[in-house]
């Protein structure tokens, strides 16, 4: 490396001052420049001591100098006659002081011998054998020195004496400038030099350093400089970055082009500025593109499970160019009567968390039951905080929590106890989750659990009687709301008092302590027994043995027909309500026997709540009155969150009324038609699960419904579905769908299993068939089963093993379940218990609902009879405009034409994607058109495959 090569600096050597015998010979070199040569040759005379002195030579700061001698030397042996005094060396001396001094003060540098000496012969041939010898001299401490050459009798010609020193030359390395430097005095010494960073650069970590060696070489570089931000290194200098380029401090290499969505208008940019609406997080590396906040999460859905809500969404379309998208959830409770929103308190739990959720779902738990909530779902990323708030896009999810069973009663206390009775009391559960309708107290003698008694009551205190003296009893209490029973409390053990005989009491009457331990014991001066606690007039007691009720109770359905007096049946199962407790506010429907109204019910000791009131119109016959109340006798036996709950009857005044819980959304079929396409699959499955659960309860009670259909399911404001319309044959008489069969009964053909139509074999298995039809109704949003096929055609088609096709967008798992319900062989149909299990599994694992019934599946199950009857051969010759008009979508005619869908044949091939491309953007309209296209395809298929 040339830069490390030493540069030699010659010192000017003044003309020598010869003393005796050294001769100066002036000559010229090839270029006629004068040169001085000094020679001496006194080889034949002994005791020579001839000195040649140089003038004063300045060191120029060098502490170590080099002396290069060029000379010739005569070979002594070549002298004629030889000479005992002839020498072949000479000495070199130096003296450091300015004032001249005698030779004795000079210090010897070295004795110089020739590598090559010459002979007479060489002289004859004029061959000059020139020697070059270099010696170094140091350390020098003065500003200059003298040199001297001592001849002791040799034949020498000193042709040149060159004195020089070495320097480390100015060097720019790693953007640091190291000045021209004179090495140290010692041969092995390194002089450390600190470099200066060049303009617009700065030292990184430590000052740059180099070491100058005695040989004038730069060695051991340490540290370096780098160009300041906004500058880049060009040929050892730092130059400004041009416009559109930037360089940050730690960035290696040169200036870089501004990353996407950023720019640098001026030169010398350290960072690039973001384009409007794009941002940089301080932690983002300089070379990262400017990014922006994400768009709103997509496809957000909520799935309410009692008082928990599972929120799920898809990642936003626009992640803003970042990978750090997180989600925040703001939970707000909707205050009643339009009083606005209130943030949910700390008691609401978010799993895994409320803010900074990395996944696309969150579980919100411990909400209040039957309460409207509004969730704001917001996607954020590393630059959301930098963006204006208005740039953030939220998704709102409004949900209503469902019923939730009350939390367990936490503490049961013992009040007074006697020999045969114990008073127990408890507090309302911490979270009643609704109005507590009643409590159930279960008790049994300790270790006799197989035989227990249950008492229902409405107060939080009761006296349990008929117990054995000196016995331990276990008590458990649970509460019931319209959502069902909560869990039982833990077990509490209480003891009855010992039986004591009269004598024992008398003799110990003085011993107060003793007495107290037998509190409640029969005492001659006190009344026997216990002080009677508040007794609940509505208490109802049932005894169980090995799980079976010991006397007729409410656990199995009792046919009201078994009662001779139907009035007795009504009052056995239904509570008589005082007419003053009720006010009729609105008419909500029309029943077979009269209007159905709604209004508040105020029962003593209970909060007022809305109920439905079925009335029996004036002028009824005794038979009609009996038929009307029949339903109450059945309904009153049921107690399940998915069975319409009977509050009571009013029979002691007119009009006669049946009071049931109020179902805000009315009957399921009209509710679905009204809200076509509005629910998530999970919500629909949730409704179906409720119905199945109610039916499981009925089947366990031994009750066969016979008229299970969406029109006989009621829906409340929380989308809870409840089975209603009880009354056996009475209901069928009442049902406009029911038709007389050849055997005389009236049957809703489309909903009824073949064996029930054929020979009136109504069982829970035939209810399962009907349940399958209800599933189909629900999944097709209230479509009429078998459309407009005649009842006769339906019977025939079903008999020939044709079944309803899977509804549009119906998950395959649900369609398979429906098909199972429609097994010809009734014993192979699933039980309601299994249906609930399957639906629960699907709800727990919603991805199992993703696979939809495919169209080939749909077609293979088509009801040919229905379709061939329906084929309107003129349909396909209709214009697209007429067809769209007929389905009330005429507004899209022009878009269809523009999109090239100008014949019904082409329309029949359209997919949802085509619809979107054409410009049908409303999901509801897309669905409507697609449904009609599907039907049109059915027509086309049946036209071409009439032989199916
Ligand atoms: P029903 O005679 O039971 O078929 O009732 C006739 C109509 O009244 C039903 O279709 C419902 O629209 C309405 N209805 C009946 N019971 C209730 C109820 N408990 N809550 C709300 N609406 C009801």
Boltz pocket constraint, residues with backbone or C-beta under 6 A from the ligand:
constraints:
  - pocket:
      binder: B
      contacts: [[A, 588], [A, 589], [A, 590], [A, 591], [A, 592], [A, 596], [A, 612], [A, 644], [A, 660], [A, 661], [A, 662], [A, 663], [A, 664], [A, 666], [A, 667], [A, 711], [A, 714], [A, 724], [A, 725]]
      max_distance: 6.0
